[in-house]
Amino acid sequence: MKIVRLTCFILFLSLAFVSIKLSIKSDERNYDWRNNSDGTVTIIHYNGPHMEFPFPDQLNGKKVGKVSSGIFEKREIYILLPIVY
């Protein structure tokens, strides 16, 4: 019985320290953006209906490089950032 408990405890500790990549899904229709000369995009407006702003890592297959100032003016929202490795 001690071996089973010890094994379960070790398994629990192992799983507690495993990094899980969070993939934030976002609908591209909720964003207005412009293409940058370096191949990235700048988000210029968020049109989504939610208070949570899922910050995308890509739009239209291009990496999001910038977010314009003022994108969050007059809105109370929460920002969800993707995990970057």
Beta strands, then each sheet from edge to edge (+ up, - down):
strand 1: 31-35
strand 2: 41-46
strand 3: 52-54
strand 4: 58-59
strand 5: 62-67
strand 6: 78-80
sheet 1: 1+ 2- 5- 4+
sheet 2: 3+ 6+
end
